[in-house]
Amino acid sequence: MKEIIRMLHKDNYSCVIVNKGDIRAFSQRGVADLFYLLKNDPDFLKDASIADKVVGKAAAALMILGGIQELYTDVISLSALKILHDANIKVDFDQIVPYIQNRDKSDWCPMERISYNEESVEAILPLIEAFIEKMKNNHLTA
């Protein structure tokens, strides 16, 4: 875990994941990398350890659905911490916040907003899928 936390900060990744000695580092914004892994390489998430810069409820839901074992994050939202604890996932963090803010700190992160009132991680997944699909479509037409 110490090695992936070091990589997270030294190399300025958004997320670093280790599973059975295989370390992968990611740089996309938001939950895109976790979503991709869950959909395309779910075995890599099963029992993995993750170091992430910011974890809100949507990211936590993807981690739970993927079956991760432990998480370190610089910043975590209260709702994310609750569902991770409820799923018996070991969590270490530097800072806890009431909710994750958007990039310019003017409002809630859109992923935090859409997942905040959902109780089950299974209910959060289709909301994330719809959001990502909408973002893809907006980039194609913009």
N, C-alpha and C positions, 0 to 999 in steps of 0.2 A: 504494500500500500504506500509506503514512504516513497518508493521510486516513482509511482505514477503521480503522486501529489507533486513531487519535485518537477516532473516533466510538465505537468499542467501549468505550473507557474513559470518555470525557466523558459519553456518554448512557446508560451502564450497560446496554448490550446484551449478550446472551450470544454473539452471532455477527453479523458484518457481512461481506457478500459483494459483490464487484464483478466484473462481467463486461461487457466492451465498453461501459464508461461507465455502465452501469446498476448503481446501488448499492441493496442491500436489507439492512435491519437486522432482526434477530430477537431475541425475548425469551423463548421457551419454554425450559423446562429440558431438560437431557439432549440426546439426539440427535433429538428430535421434528422440529425444523425441517429438518435435513439429510435425514432419512428422507422427509419430505413432498416436499421438492424433488426427490430422486432418483426418487420414484414419480410425481410430477405435473408437474414442470418440469425434466427432466434436462438440457435444452439450456442452462439457466442455469448449471449447475455445470460444464459442459464448458469447460475452460481458464480457470476463474474463479480469483480470488485471495480468500482467506478470512482474516479476523482472528477468532479465537475465544478465549474465556477459558480453557477447559479441554478438552483433547483426549485421550481414551483410545483404546483400540484399536478399539472399535465405531465411534466417530465417524470415526477415520482410515479405516476400511474403507469407510464411506459416501462419504467424500471421494475415495478412490481409485476406487471404482466410478463416481462421478460424473465423474471425469476432471479434477479440479482441477489447476491449474498450480503454485500456491504457497500456503503457509500461514504465518501468524504466530499463535502462541498464548502465553498467559501461562504455562500449565502443560501439560506433555505427559508421558504415561507412556512408559517405555522401550520397551514393546512397540508402542505407536503410532508412535514415532519410527522404529523398525526397519522396520515395513511401509511407512511413507511413503518412507523412504530406498530401500527395495527397489523401490518404484514410481517412483523418480527424481523425486519431488516435492520442490521446494525448501521447507525448513522453517526458520523462525527461532522461537526460544522464549526465555523468561526463566528457566524452571525445569523441570528434568526430575525425575520421581519414579518409583519402582519400579512403582507402580500408582496408579490414581485411586481416591480414597476416596469413600465415600457422603457425603451432605450433612451428617450429624452427626459425621463423622470416626470412627465406631465400627467400620467394616468397609470392605470393598471396595465400590466402586460396582457395582451389579448388572450394568450393561452391560459393565463391565470384566471382571467375573467370568465372564460367559457367553461372552465372545469371547477371553479370555486364551489358552486352549490351542488355538485354531483356527489353522491355518497359512494358509489361503487366505481372501481377502476374500469370495469367492463363498460360502464355507461360513458366514461370519458373518452375511450378510444374512438368511437365514431365521430365525436365532436372534433377531435384532433384531425382525423382523416378528412373531414369536410373542410376544415380550416386550411389544411395543407393543399388540398385540391383547389380551393378558391384562390390561394396565393399563386399557385402554378398558372391557373387560367388568367389571372390578372397580369402576370409577367409576360404571357404569350401575346396578350392584346395591347399591352402598354407600349 
